[in-house]
Amino acid sequence: MRSIPHGWKSASVGEVCKIIGGSGFPERYQGRKGLPYPFVKVSDMNLPGNEEMLTRAENTVDDEMVKALGARLLPKGAIVFPKVGAALLTNKRRRLGVPAAVDNNCMGLVASGVNEQYLFYWSQTIDLARLSQNGALPSINGSAVSELEMLLPPDNEQRKIAGILSAWGKSVGALRSRLDIALDCKRGLMQQLLTGKTRFKEFKNESWRMVKIGSLLEECDRYMTWSDDKAFRFASIRRRSGGLFDRGTFYGREVKTKVLKSLKAGDFLISKRQVVHGAWAMVTKPFDGFGVSDEYDVLVNRDPKTLDMRFFNYLSQTQRLWHMAYLASNGVHIEKLIFDFDDFAKEKVRIPPTVEEQAMIVDVLSACDREIELLEKQLEALKEQKRGLMQKLLTGEIRVKVKG
């Protein structure tokens, strides 16, 4: 049993909180805007601006609807979190900035014997997935939450700890806002630069041209020589143009399918079963020499004097190219569609007439990517520092000075 810091006490969540379950939300009530209270679903936790403090939802209700639903309004300051399904893995919590009703896939904590802001930060130390019951659909019940033990410092120390963590939270929020602005800026530049709406002055006299994708790219199958005693490095690819990642290194004897294509930097890699979800990207230098199975198409540049593959890689991040990939995939269900390069090759794209203009566009968008990557690293580092500080403050490992 962990030791209790001097002056602190241990209490169960049930002793210092009211635990309130959510209510069902019939379809006839959905889509109503502008009513007094948000009706919070798990998806509303992802809305912009709903980071720590949740103030809005896609649906709203009034007192009459709350009564009809048999729901209870949670007060401002209550903590809301998912209680069922895959949403538990997100480990999200939000503190209500306004009174609200919640969906039956959510649960709320209302502080009664603890500082509500302190309770919010303490709740972030709980792994919701581990708290859930096993079953076809993992879920959390109120009794499991009620029995959780928490360490409570005196009221003034709770407020001081909450204030410190709130300041860190604001710093995280400010950095996240900078990241959102950078992402919006990149999206705007892509819209302008990849369509020719904005041109560099030195190229304005040269018109873009419409070309078939098959005139730019062709399939290339470089099969590796197989050996059960040889170690092979495997690559895979993320959805939504998330790029390649390292699947690991395996000996040939550990792999069931004894067919492997070799990748080279500058190739364009397509997951034939996942491309409808944006699973395609250019192969970068760190993945040169990696292997992929026949579940992937490897495309190469027909003429580097006509196409800068980096330019096509940015084109592939647009909704228009994703739709082309969807149209070039065959099957009866989106999760069973298989990409057909021959169909894709017939589609047309507009490109700048010179690789020099393509390269200048790439330079601008690459600068955006570098800024985004830097901000993402800074944000993750700041969040990690906050998590470490939170762990020390909420256990009393670090004590704060308070008056009185």
N, C-alpha and C positions, 0 to 999 in steps of 0.2 A: 504493500500500500504506500502510495506516495506521501511524503511528509507535507504538513500544512504549514505555510509560512506564519510567523508570529503575527497575531492580530487578525488573521484570516479565519474563515470557517468553511466547512464543506456542506453543500446542500444539493438535494436532487432538483432537477429541472421542475418537476411537479410541485415542489415546495415554493418555488419563486416565480412560476409562470402559469398562465392559463394556456392550455393546448386546444386549439380550435381547428376542426377539420373543414374542408371546403364543401361546396354544393354543386350539384349538376347544373348545367346551363343549357336548357332546351334551345333548339334551333330557332324557334319563333322569337326569342329575345336577342339573338345575335345580330350584330351589324348596327346597333343603335349607338349613335354618337351624341356627345354633348349633355348627357345626364350627369347627375351630381357625383356618382361614385364609379371608379374603375371596377370592372369585373376581371380579376387577374387570372390569366392562364399561365402555364409554364412558358409558353412562347413569348409572353409579354416581358419576361426577364431579359430578353435579348434586344428589346427595342432601344434605339439610340437615346441616351440620356438616363436610362434606367440602370445605372451601373451599381452603386451601393444603394442609393435612394430611389425607390420606384414611385413614380408620380403619375403614370398614365398607362392605359391599356387599350387594346384594339376595340374592346366593347365596354359599354357603360350601362349602369342600372340606376334606378331611383328607389325610394323607400317602398313604394308599392310593389315593385318587382322583387326586391329583397324579401319582402314578406311572403309573396307568392312562391318564391323558391324555397322558403323555409331556411333561408340563409342567415348568417350573422355577419354584421359589419365588423371588420377588424379595425381598431383605432389607428390613427397616425402613430408611427413608431413601432408597430408590430413587425415581427420578422416572418417572412414568407419563404418557403422552400418547397421543392418537388417532393412528393412522397411515393411515387409509383413509376415503374418502368425505366427505360433507358435514361430518362432525364436525371435519375439519381447519380449517374456517372458524371454529370456536369458539375455536381457539388455547388450549385448556385444558391446563394441566399440574397434576399433583398429586404431592406427596411422600408416600410411604407411611409411615403412623404405626405399621404392624404388618407382618410378613411377609405376602405375598399372591401369588397366581397371577393372571395377566392374560389376558384374551380375545385372540383372534388379530386383533382390530381395534385393538389397543393395542401400544405398544412401551415398553420400560423402559430406563433408564440407571442403571447401578450405578457409583458413583464408586470409582475405585481410586487415582487420583493427583491428586485435587482434593477440597476440602472439599465434602461433599454438599449443604450448605445454600447455599453459594456457587454450586454447579452448578445448583441449582434456580432461583435468581434469574437466572443467566445464561441458562438455557433459555427464560425468559420473553421474552427479546429476539429469539428466532427466530420468524419468520413461518412456521408450519407449511404453510399453503396454498402459499406460494411455493416451499417446499422439495419439494413433491410433484411427481410425474411426471404429465404429461398423459395422458389416456386416458378411456375410458368411465367409469371409477371412479378418480378421483385417489388416489394412494397414495404413501407414503414408504418407501423401502427403507433397510436398515441402512447400506449403503455411503455413501449421501448424508449421513446423520447423522455417520458416522465421519469424513468428510472435512472437516466444519465446523471452522473455526479459532476458538479462544477465547484471550483474554488472561488470563494467570494471575499475580496478585501473589504475594508470599511467603505462606506458610501463615498467619502471624499476621495479615496484612492481609486475607486471604480471610475469616478468622473474624470480624474486626472489621466488614468490609463486610456479611457475612451477618447479623451481630447488629443492625446499624443497619436493614437492610431488613426483618428479622424484626419489629423494634419497629413499623415503619410498617405491616407486614402485620397485626399485632395491632390497631392502631388502625383499619385498614380493616375488619377482622373485627368489632370492637366496634360500629362505625357500621352495618355491615350487619345485625348482630343487632338494633339499635334499629329499623332499617327493617322487619325481619321482624316485630318485635313490633307496630309500627304497622299493618302490613298485616293481621296476625291480629286486631288490635283492630277495624279497620274491618269485616273479614268478620263478626266476632261481632256488632257493632252492626247491620250490615245484616240479619243473620239475625233479630235481635230487633225492630228498628224497622220493617222492611219487611213483616213478617208480623203486626204488631199484638201480638206477645207482650209487648213492653214499650211502655207508653203514657205520655204526658205527663199529669200528674194533672188538668190543666184540661180534658182531652178524654175522660176515662175513662167518662163517662156516655153517650157517643155511639158506637154500634157501627159498625164498618167495613162496607162493602157490596160485594157481588159485582156487577161490571158487565162487559158485553162490551167488548172493546177497540175494536170498531167504533163504540161510542157515545162513545168518548173521542177517537179519532183518525180522520182521513180523508186520503185521498191528495190531493196538490196538485201539479199540473204547471205550473210557470211557465217557459215556453220562452223563451229569449233570442232576440232578433233577430240572425240570423247575418250576418256579413260577413267575407270573406276577409282584409280589411285591418284588422280589429279584433283587439286582443289580449284574450284570455280567460284568466282565472285558474282553474285546475282543482284540485278537491279530490278526495281519495280517503279511504278509511277503513281503519283497522287492525283485525285480528282481535282476539278476546278483549276486546271493549269498550275497545280502545286509543285510541279517539277519531279525529278527522279529522287529515289532514296535507296540506300543500301539495304538489301534484304538479308545479307550475310554471306559467309563463305562456307561452301559445302563440298565434301569429296563426292566424286561421281557416283560412288556406291551408295551414297545417302539420298540420291535423287531418283525418283521413279521414272520420269520422262527423260530419256537419254538424248535429247535434242536441244541444242543451245546455239542461239545466234550471238555473234560478237558485235559489240557496239564500238563506234568511233566518235570522238568529239566532233560535233557538227552534224551528226545524224539527226533525223527527226523521228522520235519514237511514239508509237500509237498502241494503246491497249485496245485490242479489237472488241472486247466485251464491255469496256468501261469508258470508251471515248465519248459516248453520249452524255457522260457526266464530266467531260472536260479532262479525261485522263490521257493527255498527250503533251509532249514538250521536246525541245531540242536537247540533245545529249551534250552536257558540258564536260570540260576537261577531267574533273574528278572521276567521271564514270567511263572514261576511255578504257576499253578492254574488258568491261563488265559483260555479263551475258544475260540474255532473256530467252524465254521459251517461244514456241511457235504461236502462243497466244498474243504475240505482239507483231506489228508491222514496223519494219525499219525503212525509212525513206531517206534518200540522199539527193543532193542538189545536182540537177542535170548540168547547170552552167553557172559557176560562181560569178561570171561576168554579167549575168542577167539578174540573179537573185542573191541577196545577202540572207543566209538562212536565219540570222538573228531577227531580221525584219519579219520573216514568215512566222517565227516563234511568237512575236508580239501580235501578229494578225490572229494567230491561233487562240489568243486569250480573249477574243471578242465574241459576243453573242452570235454574230453572223456566221463565223466559222464553226462554232459549236453546232448551230442549226444545220449547216452543210454536212457535218459529220453524222448528225442524226438522220438526215435524209439519205445518206449513203450507207446506212446500217439496215440490215434485213432481219425480220423476226416478227413475232406476234405480241411480244411484251417487252417493255423498255428494259427490263433486267435480263432479257435473253437476246437482245439485238446483237448482231455481229457485223462489224465494220467491213465494208467491201471497198478496197482502194480503187478498183476499176470504176466504180460509180463516182467515187470522190474525185477522181482524176478528171472527170467531165465537167465538174463545177468550175466557175470562173471567179477570179479575184482581180481587183484593180491594184496595180503596183506602180511605183515611180519608175520612169524610164531608165534611170541609171542607178547602179549600186552605190554611187557616191551620195545621192539623196537618201537612199534607204539607210545608209550608214549614219548619216546625220540625224535621222529620226531615231535610230537605235541609240545613239549617244545621249539624246535628250531623255528617252525613256529609261535608259540604263542608269542615268544620274538619279532619276526618281526612285528606281529600285534600290540603289545604294542608300539613299536617305531613309527609305522605308525599312530596310534591313537594320540600319543603325538604330532607328527609333524602336523597332521591335526588340532588339537586344537590350537597349536601355530600359524599356518597359519591363521586360522579364526580370532583369537584374533588380530593378526597384521593387517589383512584386515579391521577389525572393527575399530581399532585405526586410520588407514589411512582414512577411511570414515568419522570418526568424525573430524579429523584434516582438511580434505578437505572441509567439510561443514563450518567450522569456518573461514578458510582462504579465501574461495571464496565468503563469505558474508561480510568480513571485521570485523567479530566479534573478530578475532585475527589479528592484524596488524603486518607486518614485517618491520624492519628497512632497508632502502635503502639509498645509497649515493646520494647526490645531490638533 
